[in-house]
Amino acid sequence: MLYWLIAAILAYVFFGFASLGDKLMLNGKTATAPKPKSYTFYVGIFSLFVIVIIPFIQFTIPSATGFFWLLADAIAHIVAMYAMYVAIAKFDISKVIATIGATQPIFIFVFTYIFWGPQTMSPTAIIAFVLLFLGSVIISIEKTIKITADYLKITIFSSLMFALDYIFMKRAFTQVPFLSGIIWIQILISFCALFILFSKKARAEIFSKQMVEDRKNQIIFLFAQLSGGLGNLTQAFAISLAPVIFLATINSLRGVQFVFLFFATIFISRFYPKILKEDLSKRIIYQKIFSIILIVGGLILLVA
């Protein structure tokens, strides 16, 4: 049974919840929306809470090689997050996620070849990947994307770093047991986040009274990070289980996240319009339905 596929699908449902929180936090829906540096700091430090499970597992110290890949993954992850948050703060979140989602599988394919050499993929798996990839791209595009040099620079860089995050994590899990590896990665992400404190401007915002006492931001942030943490855990589990050749396919399952967001947006707009209100035209609805058909078709081929 494709346990990695189940884990990946579940991960993107959690990421869907996290995206709702990120959208409210960074797209100006709250009065004190944090800046990218401070938000990256909060996200990174929150990762440290994973240490509470150490007493309940057989926690191991990695080898030098294992530690190298764990640290490389943590650095790639924190840099990718910061670049993505910068892009979200400057541009529309749906456009940013669409561009990152469309280019990341390509980078993963390239890096897979660099790190592991040529890989064999069955025709059915190739077709499934193409359907998932196209479905993910089409469902995430809501408006015409205005391409600028600044937009391309930040989104492509973020996509590149997230792709390296996949690759380095897979390399780390060949050296370190899964649970120990996850804990080490989160600890190292928290450590990397501390370097943000070297920025005087970031320190001023991170420890500002307004940010600390804003209860609405705290609730949204906690919701987003709990969802994102569960998403990261299940995604990492999928990466640890999946054959190398399917790393790009896991990423192409991002369309599941957008399917969830589509239905969540309809529900919230209908019953809680004060929280989130988005008008969906018939063209957008038809586009989403077509994308869902492609994604479902890809999933069927994967499990066939």
C-alpha positions in Angstrom: 0.0 0.0 0.0 1.2 3.5 -0.8 1.5 4.8 2.8 3.6 7.7 1.5 0.7 8.8 -0.7 -1.8 8.8 2.2 0.7 10.8 4.4 1.3 13.3 1.6 -2.4 13.9 1.0 -3.0 14.4 4.7 0.0 16.8 4.9 -1.5 19.0 2.2 -4.9 19.1 4.0 -3.0 20.4 7.1 -1.1 22.9 4.9 -4.4 24.1 3.6 -5.4 25.1 7.2 -2.0 26.7 7.7 -2.4 28.7 4.4 -5.6 30.2 5.7 -3.8 31.4 8.8 -0.8 32.7 6.8 -3.2 34.6 4.5 -4.9 36.3 7.4 -1.6 37.1 9.1 0.5 38.4 6.1 -2.1 39.7 3.6 -3.2 42.6 5.8 -6.3 41.0 7.2 -5.2 41.8 10.8 -4.4 45.2 12.2 -0.9 44.3 13.2 0.2 41.9 10.5 3.8 41.0 11.2 6.7 41.6 8.7 8.4 38.6 7.0 11.5 38.6 9.3 9.5 38.6 12.5 7.0 36.0 11.1 9.8 33.7 10.1 11.3 34.1 13.6 8.0 33.2 15.2 7.5 30.2 12.9 11.1 29.0 13.5 11.0 29.3 17.3 7.7 27.6 17.4 9.4 24.6 15.8 11.3 24.0 19.1 8.2 22.7 20.8 8.8 19.4 19.1 11.3 18.6 21.9 8.4 17.6 24.2 8.2 14.2 22.5 11.9 13.4 23.1 11.2 11.4 26.4 8.7 9.2 24.5 11.0 8.0 21.7 14.5 6.5 21.2 16.2 9.8 20.5 19.6 9.4 18.8 22.6 11.6 18.1 23.3 11.8 14.4 26.7 11.0 12.8 28.7 13.9 11.3 27.3 13.1 7.9 23.8 12.9 9.2 24.2 16.2 11.1 25.4 17.9 7.9 22.3 17.0 6.0 20.1 17.9 8.9 21.7 21.3 9.2 21.6 21.8 5.4 17.8 21.0 5.4 17.2 23.4 8.3 19.0 26.3 6.6 17.2 25.6 3.3 13.9 25.5 5.0 14.2 28.7 7.0 15.6 30.6 4.0 12.8 29.3 1.8 10.1 30.3 4.3 11.6 33.8 4.6 11.7 34.3 0.8 8.1 33.0 0.6 6.8 35.4 3.3 8.6 38.3 1.6 6.8 37.4 -1.6 3.4 37.0 0.1 3.8 40.4 1.8 4.6 42.1 -1.5 2.4 40.2 -3.9 -0.9 38.3 -3.9 -0.6 35.0 -2.0 -2.5 32.9 -4.6 -0.1 34.1 -7.3 3.0 33.4 -5.1 1.9 29.9 -4.1 1.0 29.2 -7.8 4.4 30.1 -9.0 6.3 28.3 -6.3 4.1 25.2 -6.8 4.5 25.2 -10.5 8.3 25.5 -10.5 9.3 23.4 -7.5 8.7 20.0 -9.0 11.0 20.9 -11.9 13.8 21.8 -9.5 13.2 18.6 -7.5 13.5 16.6 -10.7 16.8 18.3 -11.5 18.2 17.9 -8.0 17.1 14.2 -7.9 19.1 13.6 -11.0 22.1 15.5 -9.5 22.1 13.7 -6.2 20.9 10.2 -7.2 21.4 10.0 -11.0 18.8 8.8 -13.6 15.7 7.2 -12.1 13.2 4.9 -13.7 9.5 5.8 -13.6 6.6 3.8 -15.1 4.4 5.3 -17.8 1.4 5.2 -15.5 3.4 7.1 -12.8 4.5 9.7 -15.4 1.0 10.3 -16.5 -0.1 10.6 -12.9 2.6 13.1 -12.2 1.6 15.2 -15.2 -2.1 15.2 -14.2 -1.3 16.2 -10.6 1.2 18.9 -11.8 -1.3 20.4 -14.3 -4.1 20.2 -11.8 -2.0 21.9 -9.1 -1.0 24.7 -11.4 -4.4 25.4 -12.9 -6.3 25.3 -9.6 -3.9 27.8 -8.0 -4.1 30.4 -10.6 -7.0 32.9 -9.9 -5.9 36.0 -11.9 -3.5 36.9 -14.6 0.0 36.9 -13.1 1.9 40.2 -13.8 5.5 39.1 -14.2 8.1 41.4 -12.9 11.8 40.9 -12.3 11.4 41.3 -8.6 8.5 38.9 -8.5 10.4 36.2 -10.4 13.5 36.7 -8.4 11.9 36.1 -5.0 9.4 33.4 -6.0 11.9 31.3 -8.0 14.5 31.6 -5.2 11.9 30.4 -2.7 10.9 27.5 -5.0 14.6 26.6 -5.4 15.2 26.5 -1.6 12.0 24.5 -0.9 13.2 22.0 -3.5 16.5 21.7 -1.8 14.6 21.3 1.5 13.0 18.1 0.0 16.3 16.8 -1.2 18.3 17.4 1.9 15.5 16.0 4.1 15.5 12.8 2.0 19.3 12.6 2.3 19.1 13.1 6.1 16.5 10.3 6.5 19.0 7.9 4.9 21.4 8.7 7.8 19.1 9.3 10.8 15.9 7.5 12.1 12.7 9.4 11.1 11.5 10.7 14.5 15.0 11.7 15.7 15.6 13.3 12.3 12.4 15.4 12.6 13.3 16.6 16.1 16.8 17.5 15.0 15.5 19.4 12.0 13.1 21.4 14.1 15.7 22.2 16.7 18.1 23.4 14.0 15.4 25.5 12.3 14.8 27.2 15.7 18.6 27.7 16.0 18.7 29.3 12.5 15.8 31.5 13.4 17.8 33.1 16.2 20.1 34.7 13.7 17.2 37.0 12.7 17.7 38.7 16.1 20.9 40.2 14.7 18.7 42.6 12.8 17.9 45.6 15.0 14.7 46.4 13.1 13.5 42.8 13.4 14.3 42.7 17.1 12.2 45.9 17.6 9.2 44.3 15.9 9.5 40.9 17.4 9.5 42.2 21.0 7.1 45.1 20.4 4.3 45.4 23.0 1.7 45.5 20.2 2.8 42.2 18.7 3.0 40.5 22.0 -0.4 41.6 23.3 -2.4 41.2 20.0 -4.7 38.3 21.0 -6.2 38.0 17.5 -2.7 37.6 15.9 -1.8 35.1 18.6 -4.9 32.9 17.9 -4.4 33.0 14.2 -0.7 32.3 14.5 -1.2 29.4 16.9 -3.8 27.9 14.5 -1.5 28.3 11.5 1.5 26.8 13.2 -0.3 23.8 14.7 -1.6 23.0 11.3 1.7 23.7 9.6 3.5 21.6 12.2 1.2 18.6 11.6 1.6 19.2 7.8 5.4 19.2 8.1 5.4 16.1 10.2 3.2 14.1 7.8 5.0 15.4 4.7 8.4 14.5 6.2 7.0 11.0 6.9 5.9 10.8 3.2 9.3 11.9 2.0 11.0 9.3 4.3 8.9 6.5 2.9 8.7 7.4 -0.8 11.2 6.2 -3.4 13.5 9.0 -4.6 11.7 9.1 -8.0 8.4 10.1 -6.4 9.8 13.2 -4.5 8.5 15.5 -7.3 5.2 13.6 -7.3 4.8 14.3 -3.6 5.3 18.0 -4.3 2.8 17.9 -7.2 0.2 16.7 -4.7 0.1 20.3 -3.6 -3.1 20.5 -5.6 -4.9 18.7 -2.8 -4.1 21.7 -0.6 -5.8 24.0 -3.2 -8.8 21.7 -3.4 -9.2 22.0 0.4 -8.8 25.8 0.2 -11.4 26.0 -2.5 -14.1 24.3 -0.5 -13.0 26.0 2.8 -13.2 29.4 1.1 -16.7 28.7 -0.2 -17.8 27.6 3.3 -16.2 30.6 5.1 -17.4 33.1 2.6 -20.9 31.8 2.9 -21.2 31.5 6.6 -18.4 33.7 8.0 -18.0 36.6 5.5 -16.5 38.9 8.1 -13.5 36.6 8.4 -12.9 35.9 4.8 -15.0 36.9 1.8 -14.1 36.0 -1.8 -16.3 36.2 -4.8 -16.0 33.3 -7.2 -17.0 33.8 -10.8 -18.4 31.0 -13.0 -15.1 30.9 -14.8 -13.2 30.4 -11.6 -15.6 27.6 -10.5 -15.3 25.8 -13.8 -11.5 26.1 -13.6 -11.4 24.7 -10.1 -13.7 21.8 -11.1 -11.6 20.9 -14.1 -8.5 21.0 -11.9 -10.1 18.7 -9.3 -10.9 16.2 -12.1 -7.2 16.2 -13.1 -6.0 15.8 -9.6 -8.4 13.0 -8.8 -7.4 11.3 -12.1 -3.7 11.5 -11.1 -4.5 10.0 -7.6 -6.4 7.2 -9.2 -3.5 6.3 -11.5 -1.1 6.4 -8.5 -3.1 3.8 -6.5 -4.1 1.7 -9.5 
